[in-house]
Amino acid sequence: MLISPSFDLPVSPVQTIFHPVLEKAGVQLILKRDDLIHPSISGNKWRKMKYNLVEAQQQGAKKLITFGGAYSNHIYATASAGKVFGFDTLGIIRGDELNPQSSPTLQYAAENGMQFRFVSRTAYRDKEEILRQLKQEDVALEKAYYLPEGGSNHLALKGLAELSQEIYQQTQPDYIVSAVGTGGTIAGILAASKAPTQVIGITALKGATSGLLNDIQDLLSENSTIDFTRFALLDAYHFGGYANHTPVLLDFIRQLESYNPNLQLEQVYTGKMLYGIIDLAEKGFFKKGSQVVAVHTGGLQGRNNTL
């Protein structure tokens, strides 16, 4: 299947979320259901990948190379995109003790044709050196297209700008909120947001705020019109750090799903973000009568099996 800059998957719908705290606070919460864009290339992964795939095709690349962990949504989506759009895929995986059967994510990626190179956690830190060695071993990889870990780069921002445009077409947001991993999604949302909308990122990582702020600013360095006074990055809802969770979080997710039919969440990103929004609403963070639009960034392949 060919892909071009005009190629579009269906616009994701929005869903009004019910929770008694929101009702008491007088806050309307609308969830942008980007998890419904595509069964396996969903959420922010599709938004980030779209124009990178366009560029890869225009360059004549036949293979995508990327990095990730054993449970990476990005690895999962890249393998799926490779199969759907006709690219070979190579995943550089953190952990030389791992193998293609080490997680459901890696199993899925392998089933979709992804090849793997497992590297030590120490070596993984120097991605440029890994790429250099790979290209030295196989000169054909010089023509492969590189997707950064997590998918965040300047081309990703183009796809995320479309997310913001859809939000403004479907809603009237006083606040736009997204979970934050590498910072690419929130950077793209901020770049395409309009005053006076406040943009809030809720981090899924522990102790990463200063580094994330630097990464977000680097991604937006070419845009001198960004108003960072409309942006806040909150780190109080990481529940112990990336991929960590607690019974409190899982209970919250079960409760919220019971209130809202046809809603599924995962505990890594979107569940933490929504917990944060409800807690902030209870504390009076949002003005009464305001509309909060939150983004469901997908990643349901990582959903805890007890939910």
C-alpha positions in Angstrom: 0.0 0.0 0.0 1.3 3.4 -0.9 1.2 6.3 1.5 1.4 10.0 0.6 1.2 13.3 2.5 -2.6 13.4 1.7 -3.2 9.9 3.1 -5.5 10.0 6.2 -6.9 7.5 8.5 -10.3 8.3 9.9 -10.6 11.2 12.3 -10.7 9.8 15.8 -13.9 10.5 17.8 -14.4 12.3 21.1 -16.2 11.0 24.2 -17.5 12.9 27.2 -16.2 11.2 30.3 -18.3 10.9 33.4 -16.9 10.9 37.0 -18.7 12.2 40.1 -15.7 14.4 40.9 -16.0 16.2 37.6 -19.7 16.7 38.1 -19.1 18.2 41.5 -16.3 20.4 40.2 -18.3 21.7 37.2 -15.7 20.5 34.8 -16.4 18.9 31.4 -13.9 16.2 30.4 -13.7 15.2 26.8 -11.4 12.3 25.7 -10.0 12.4 22.2 -10.1 8.7 21.3 -6.9 8.4 19.3 -6.8 4.8 20.5 -9.5 4.1 17.8 -7.5 5.4 14.8 -6.2 2.0 13.8 -6.2 -1.4 15.5 -2.4 -1.7 15.8 -0.9 1.7 14.8 -3.0 3.7 17.1 -2.8 6.9 19.2 0.3 9.1 19.2 2.3 6.4 17.5 0.4 6.9 14.2 0.5 10.6 14.6 4.3 10.6 15.0 4.9 8.0 12.3 2.7 9.3 9.5 5.1 11.8 7.9 8.1 9.8 8.8 6.6 7.0 6.6 6.0 9.5 3.9 9.6 10.7 4.0 10.9 7.1 4.1 8.9 6.3 1.0 10.0 9.4 -0.8 13.6 8.5 0.0 13.1 5.0 -1.5 13.9 3.3 1.8 12.9 -0.3 2.1 13.6 -0.8 5.8 12.8 1.0 9.0 15.3 0.9 11.9 14.3 1.9 15.4 15.0 1.4 19.1 12.9 0.4 22.1 12.4 -1.8 25.1 10.7 -5.2 25.4 7.3 -3.6 26.1 7.6 -0.6 23.8 4.5 0.7 22.1 6.7 2.2 19.5 8.3 -1.2 18.6 4.8 -2.7 18.4 3.5 0.1 16.1 6.7 0.2 13.9 6.4 -3.6 13.3 2.7 -3.2 12.4 3.3 -0.1 10.2 6.1 -2.0 8.4 3.7 -4.9 7.5 0.8 -2.6 6.6 2.9 -0.2 4.4 5.5 -2.6 3.0 8.7 -1.8 4.9 11.1 -4.3 6.4 11.7 -3.5 10.0 14.7 -3.8 12.4 14.3 -3.2 16.1 17.3 -2.5 18.3 16.1 -3.8 21.7 17.5 -2.8 25.1 18.6 -5.9 27.0 21.0 -8.5 25.5 19.4 -11.1 27.8 16.1 -10.9 25.9 14.9 -12.8 22.9 11.8 -12.6 20.5 9.7 -14.5 22.9 10.5 -12.3 26.0 7.3 -10.3 25.9 4.0 -10.2 24.1 5.2 -7.0 22.4 8.3 -8.7 20.9 6.3 -11.8 20.0 3.8 -9.6 18.1 6.6 -7.6 16.4 8.3 -10.9 15.3 5.0 -12.2 13.9 4.8 -9.0 11.9 8.2 -9.5 10.4 10.4 -7.4 12.6 14.0 -8.5 12.9 15.8 -7.8 16.2 19.3 -6.9 17.4 19.5 -7.3 21.2 22.1 -5.1 22.9 23.3 -4.6 26.4 21.7 -1.9 28.5 25.0 -0.1 28.7 25.7 -0.2 25.0 22.1 0.9 24.3 22.9 4.4 25.6 25.1 5.1 22.6 22.6 4.7 19.7 24.8 6.5 17.2 27.6 3.9 17.8 25.1 1.0 17.4 23.9 2.4 14.1 27.5 3.0 12.9 28.4 -0.6 13.7 25.3 -2.0 12.0 25.9 0.0 8.8 29.5 -1.2 8.9 28.3 -4.8 9.0 25.7 -4.3 6.3 26.2 -1.5 3.9 22.6 -1.9 2.7 21.5 -0.3 6.0 22.8 3.0 4.8 19.6 3.3 2.8 17.4 2.3 5.7 15.2 5.0 7.3 15.9 5.7 11.0 12.9 6.3 13.4 14.1 7.6 16.8 13.1 5.8 20.0 9.5 6.8 20.8 9.1 8.3 17.3 9.6 11.9 18.4 11.3 14.2 15.8 10.4 17.2 13.7 8.4 15.2 11.2 6.4 13.8 14.1 5.3 17.3 15.0 3.5 17.6 11.7 1.3 14.6 12.5 0.6 15.9 16.0 -0.4 19.3 14.6 -3.2 17.4 12.8 -4.2 16.1 16.2 -4.5 19.6 17.6 -6.4 20.7 14.5 -9.0 17.9 15.0 -9.4 18.9 18.7 -10.3 22.4 17.8 -12.7 21.3 15.1 -14.5 18.9 17.5 -14.3 20.8 20.8 -13.7 24.2 22.5 -10.8 23.4 24.9 -9.9 25.6 27.8 -7.2 22.9 28.6 -5.6 20.2 26.5 -3.9 17.4 28.5 -1.7 14.6 27.4 0.5 12.0 29.0 4.2 12.5 28.5 6.8 9.9 27.7 9.6 11.3 25.4 7.9 14.7 25.1 7.1 14.6 21.4 3.3 14.4 21.7 3.0 17.3 24.1 5.4 19.4 22.0 3.3 18.9 18.9 0.1 19.7 20.7 1.7 22.9 22.2 3.0 24.0 18.8 -0.4 23.8 17.2 -2.5 25.0 20.2 -4.3 28.4 20.2 -4.5 31.0 23.0 -5.9 31.0 25.5 -5.9 27.2 25.7 -3.7 25.9 28.5 -1.6 22.8 27.6 -0.7 20.4 30.3 1.6 17.4 30.2 1.4 14.7 32.8 4.6 12.7 33.0 4.7 8.9 33.2 8.4 9.0 34.2 9.8 9.7 37.6 12.2 12.6 38.1 12.4 13.4 34.4 10.8 16.9 34.3 13.9 19.0 33.7 15.2 16.7 31.0 11.8 16.5 29.3 11.5 20.3 29.3 14.8 20.5 27.5 13.7 17.9 25.0 10.4 19.7 24.4 12.2 23.0 23.9 14.7 21.4 21.5 11.9 19.9 19.4 10.2 23.3 19.2 13.5 25.3 18.8 12.6 26.2 15.2 9.3 27.7 16.2 9.8 31.1 17.8 6.1 31.8 18.4 5.6 29.2 21.1 4.1 30.6 24.3 5.5 28.6 27.1 3.4 30.6 29.6 0.4 28.4 28.5 2.3 25.2 29.2 2.7 23.2 32.4 4.5 19.8 32.9 3.3 17.9 36.0 5.1 15.0 37.6 3.0 14.1 40.6 1.2 11.2 38.9 3.9 8.8 37.7 3.0 6.1 40.4 6.6 5.1 40.9 7.9 5.7 37.3 7.6 4.4 33.8 5.7 1.1 33.6 5.1 1.1 37.4 1.7 1.2 38.9 -0.2 0.6 42.2 -3.4 -1.0 43.2 -4.9 2.5 43.7 -4.2 3.3 40.0 -5.7 0.0 38.8 -8.8 0.4 41.0 -9.2 4.0 39.6 -9.0 2.6 36.0 -11.6 -0.1 36.7 -13.9 2.5 38.3 -13.6 4.9 35.4 -14.2 2.2 32.8 -17.3 1.1 34.7 -18.7 4.7 34.6 -17.9 5.1 30.8 -19.0 2.3 28.4 -16.7 1.3 25.6 -13.7 2.8 27.3 -10.5 0.9 27.8 -7.3 2.3 29.4 -3.8 1.2 30.2 -1.8 1.9 33.3 1.3 3.2 31.7 0.2 6.5 30.2 -3.5 7.3 29.7 -4.6 5.8 33.0 -2.1 7.9 34.9 -3.1 11.0 33.0 -6.8 10.6 33.7 -6.1 9.9 37.4 -4.2 13.2 37.5 -7.0 15.1 35.8 -9.6 13.8 38.3 -7.3 14.6 41.2 -6.7 18.1 39.8 -10.4 18.7 39.3 -11.1 17.7 42.9 -8.4 20.2 44.1 -10.0 23.0 42.1 -7.2 23.3 39.6 -9.5 23.7 36.7 -11.9 26.7 36.5 -15.6 25.8 37.1 -17.3 25.6 33.7 -14.2 24.8 31.8 -13.7 22.2 29.1 -10.8 19.9 29.5 -9.8 17.8 26.5 -7.5 14.8 27.2 -5.8 12.6 24.6 -6.1 8.9 24.7 -2.7 8.0 23.2 -3.4 4.3 22.6 -0.9 1.8 23.8 -3.6 -0.7 24.8 -1.2 -3.6 23.9 0.4 -2.8 27.3 -2.8 -3.0 29.3 -2.4 -4.9 32.6 -4.0 -8.3 32.3 -5.8 -7.9 35.6 -7.9 -5.0 34.3 
